[in-house]
Amino acid sequence: MDLSQKSVENVEYMIEKIKEKLKVLNFGAIKPSHFDEEMYEELKEIYEMVMKKKTFSPSEMQALAEELGNLRKK
C-alpha cells in the first residue's frame, strides 16, 4: 500500500487499520466516508503514530478519538 498518494482507497485503508489497532467497539462511529482527502496528511500522521505503538492508555484513546472527530467532514 503506497500511502504517499492521496486517495479515497488510502483513507479507507488507514481508517480500517486504526480501528483494528485501537480495537474500536463502536465501528459505526468511525467510517472512511466521514473523512476526505483534504485531511489526508493529518490522518496519515495519526495512522503512523497508532501503528508504532503497542498499547494505548485510556487518555490516549480519548485523545485519538477526539482528534479523529476533529478531522471528520463537517
JOVEN-V573872 format. One record per backbone hydrogen bond with DSSP energy under -0.5 kcal/mol. CO is the residue of the C=O (numbers start at 0). NH is the residue of the N-H. Records with the same first field share a line. If there is no record, write none. Layout:
BEGIN
CO: NH + NH
END
This chain:
BEGIN
0: 2
1: 4
6: 10
7: 11
8: 12
9: 13
10: 14
11: 15
12: 16
13: 17
14: 18
15: 19
16: 20
17: 21
18: 22 + 23
19: 22
24: 26
25: 28
26: 29
28: 30
30: 33
31: 34
33: 72
35: 38
36: 39
38: 42
39: 43
40: 44
41: 45
42: 46
43: 47
44: 48
45: 49
46: 50
47: 51
48: 52
56: 60
57: 61
58: 62
59: 63
60: 64
61: 65
62: 66
63: 67
64: 68
65: 69
66: 70
67: 71
68: 71
END
